[in-house]
Amino acid sequence: MSKVFQSIQRLRERGVTVLLVEQHVPVALKVSDRAYALENGRIVLSGASEEVASNEKLREHYLGI
């Protein structure tokens, strides 16, 4: 994990809110409590990071797997 994500993880552990915009979804989901997927400026998917990570729509549409 990069130093940036390690720093974000430490902030999270301290209870500091961070708004993270990241294209590397798997890593972003590991360091976040909540996640939102945007399409054309609209939220199309939201929830707890663990729920979003296991969401089949996200995996197929956004991760291509």
N, C-alpha and C positions, 0 to 999 in steps of 0.2 A: 504494500500500500504506500502511496506517495506521501511525502511530508505534509502536503496540503490536507489530504484526507486524514492523516494522523492528527493534525491540529484540529480539524473539524470534529473528530471523535472525542478529543479531550474537552473541547468546548461543550459538546453534547453531554458528556459525563458531568460537567459542572452545572448543567441546566440552562446553558446559554442558547437562545434561539438563533438559528442561522438559516437564511434563505439561500439555498444552493440550486443553481441552474447548471445541470451537467448532462452531457450526452452519453456518458459511459454509465448506463443505467445500473448494471449489477453492482458496481462500486458505490454509486450514490445510494442505492437501497440499503447497503450494509451500514452506512453511517447516518441514516436518517430514521426518524420515528414515523413520519408521514410522507406520502408521495402523491404527486399530482402529475398527470400526463395531459399535455396541451396539444390541441390540433387546431390550426387556424385561429389561434388566440382564445380558444374555449377549452375549459376543462372537460375532458372526455373520460377520465378515470381518476379516482382519488380513493385514499384510504390509508390504513396502517401499512407501513413499508412491507411487512411480512405478507400481508394480504395481497398487496399489489404485485409483489414478486411471484406469488403463486397463481396470479390471475392468468388464465389461458389466453384471453384476448390480448393482454399486454405482451406475453411471450411471443405470440404469433405475429401480431401487427407491428410492435415496436422493436422487438429484439430479433425477429426473423427466425425464431426457433420453435 
